[in-house]
Amino acid sequence: MRLPFFKLENFFNTWEFKAPYLLCSSDNEALTLQELLSFCDCESKHLWENLNLGYTHSTGHPLLKEEISHLYTRVKKGGIGTFAGAGEALFAAIHVLLQPGDHVIAPTPSYQTFYDLPKALGAEVSLFPIKDIQGEWVFDVDDIKKLIRPNTRLIIINFPHNPTSLTIDKETLEAIVACARAVQAYLLSDEVYRFSERSPLAMPPAADLYEKAISIGVMSKTFGLAGTRIGWLATQDQSLLARCMEFKCYTSLCNSGPSEILSVIALRAKDSIIQRNMQIIEENLSLLDTFFQNYSDIFRWKRPVAGSTAFPELLKPIKIENFVEDLIHEAGVLLLPGSVYEYPGNHFRLGFGRKNMPEALNRLEEYIQSNLR
C-alpha cells in the first residue's frame, strides 16, 4: 500500500514551528502540566506519583476506559479502545473494515485520511459536499442517500466539522444512521470536537444510536491536551473492537503511561477544563466578529457554531496560497489554505482556540492595512 503525500500535515511540518503566530490551529489552548495536575483527586494523584514507566495495557488503562465510557450512554467500558491519538484510531478502523472493491462515502472538505486511506486499500470513494451557500455551511442528508450502493461498506462523517464548524442535530444523525442501516454499512463518526458546541443542536455520539457505528474521540481538541496523544474509538460492536485492538499490535502496541493518567485526570475534571476552553473561544470569537465586520470587503465570514476552527473566504483576486505564504513572511502569521483539503477557491482555515489569538489577529490586521488597503 502506497499512501499519497499528506498535504495538511506536511504543510504544518514546514511552517508550524517557524511561524511565531499560529492563526490556524485546530486545537484549544494547551494546559500546562502544573495546571492539569491541580485537578488531581486523591486516587489520580496517587496514580501519577507512583506511576511505573513500563508497558501499559494495549487496549488502554482500565480507569481511562472507564472515564471515557462515561461520555456515552449505550457504550460501556468494554466498548472502548484507546490509541495514540484519533489518527491511529481512524487508521485502525478503516484498515479493519475495508477490502478492495468496497464502497466508501466520505465528506468534502475533510481530513485526508477519510478518503485517501480507503483508496489506498482498494476501496472506491464517493464524496458528499459540505456546501458553502452564500457563506453559510450546509449539509443535506440527501447527498448521502444519492451515493448509497449495495456494496457501500462504510459511511464517514465528521460533526462538528473541521474546518467549517458545521454541526448537526440528533434527527439529522438518525437520518444518516438510517442510510447506513439500509445497506448494513458501518458508520464512522469523527467526533473530536464534541462538547465544543455553542448551539442547542448538539449531536449525540453515533455509537449510542447504531450498533454498527464507531465514534472517534481524542484529548487533543476540546480538552486542549494534544501532547498526550490519547485518542479512542467507542462502539457497541465487540467483534469490531477486538479486531481494531489486534491491529494496534502492529502500530503503537500500547499508549504512553503518563499520558493515560493525565487523561484520566482531565476527564474527571472535564467540566472545568471545557468551561475554561470555551471561555477562551468566546472571547476570541467576539474579536473575530468585529474584525470580519471591519473587513467585510476583503473576507467572507460566518460565525462558527462549534469547535475551534472556521473556514472563511478571501474575496480579493489573490490566490490563497500566495496570500498565506506572503502573510507568513511579512507578518509571521500562519493560516491554512483550503487547497490542503483539495477545496477549490480562496477559503482558508482559521483557528481561534488559543490565548494568543488576539495578538496574531493584530498582526494580520497590520498586514491587511499595509498590503490590501
Beta strands, then each sheet from edge to edge (+ up, - down):
strand 1: 21-22
strand 2: 80-83
strand 3: 103-108
strand 4: 124-129
strand 5: 131-133
strand 6: 136-138
strand 7: 152-158
strand 8: 186-190
strand 9: 213-218
strand 10: 231-235
strand 11: 299-300
strand 12: 309-310
strand 13: 313-314
strand 14: 333-334
strand 15: 336-337
strand 16: 348-351
sheet 1: 1+ 14+
sheet 2: 2+ 10- 9+ 8+ 7+ 3+ 4+
sheet 3: 5+ 6-
sheet 4: 11+ 13-
sheet 5: 12+ 16- 15+
end
